[in-house]
Amino acid sequence: MEERELANDSIKDVIKKKIKEKIKKELLDEICEELKLEEEELTEEIASMLTQKSSTKPIIKHSKEPTAKMVGVKKVEIQTEQEIKKEIYISIKAILKIASHSLKYANSKIPKNNWVEVIGLLGGKLDSNEILHIEDAYPMGHGTAVYAEIKDYKNYVRAFNDIKKQKLFMCGWYHSHPTFGCFMSREDMGTQERYQKLWDKAVALVIDPYLIDGTSTGFEIYRANLKSKTWYPLLYGIKGSLDIRMLPDILAFMNPLIQGKPAYLEYDEE
């Protein structure tokens, strides 16, 4: 009796073993199939990506991140090594004068509710390729946070004569938007329309000095479509060697002058 039971147990063990081996084989086969499918899907995905990458053409898109070569608030990111032709160049002198003028009436020493906009003229010249070079800026006035205007016509004439003495011509105007960005308001469009009627390629430079953070010059240069009453930014470059990462430090260094104080004081003068 005991021998029969031992034989039965032995047969059961053999059957269990075979069942386990069969289940194990089926599981392994299933896992293997799944891995093959995943490999095929991955291969197809990679192939698709490579095909898409090779067929993608270089594009130009708007980006918030500026570069040293192409700067402004509405920045242009180039996804190709080809250099894009700039429509305007502006001198370092003009940039610093415009930035310092805007900070003179909107800085940390003045209560923010007393900040005002500034306005001025731009003097420039055209090169042989009809590209505009903004060479200098002429601070003209300051006004409410809504609208700054040139209040004295005599000063306008004086600035116009100074521009002519430099053998430049009045190519547009500038004004500031302290802490509220660069754009053209309805009032700005009205002003720009008057300048473009004098010269159809006149420009408007709008600066927010609080966008000057080492990655941006804080300004944009615009022109308007007078028929559609719309404005658009122009691609510009900087004349001379100016690393925009240093611009905040340069303006900080200029702060005493901006606030109407001596740049340096001897110890006895304190």
Buried (B, 14 or more C-beta within 10 A) or exposed (E): EEEEEEEEEEEEEEEEEEEEEEEEEEEEEEEEEEEEEEEEEEEEEEEEEEEEEEEEEEEEEEEEEBEEEBBBBBBBBBEEEEEEEBBBBBBBBBBBBBBBBBBBBBBEEBEEEEBBBBBBBBBBBEEEEEBBBBBBBBBBBBBEBEBBBBEEEEBBEEBBEBBEEEEBBBBBBBBBBBEEEBBBBEEBBEBBEEBBEEEEBBBBBBBBBBBBEEBBBBBBBBBBEBEEEEBEBBBBBBBEEBEBEEBBEBBEEBBEEBBEEEEEEEEEEE
